[in-house]
Amino acid sequence: MIGRERIAKNLRRIRIERALSQESLAVDADVDRTYVSGLERSEFNPSVDLLDRLASALSVDISDLFLIPDAEAAEPEPLKRGRKPGAR
């Protein structure tokens, strides 16, 4: 597994565990939502500075984005679409 795939899987897993949408993560990390989507699909090679901002927005250490994913773990279920109750 190459580094981009490892980052993609970990980024998506952690984001979903924290119930954050791609848009919310993008705003918190000061990056475009489509770029977050591309990162989660291994399309982009992020800079260390961006990884640091993403890790900070997710409240994890940057090293968590480089963990070797469990090969037997199921893919995380996507978050439900639409606004959350009470959101404006």
Helices and strands as residue ranges (DSSP letters): H 3-17, H 22-29, H 33-40, H 48-58, G 62-66
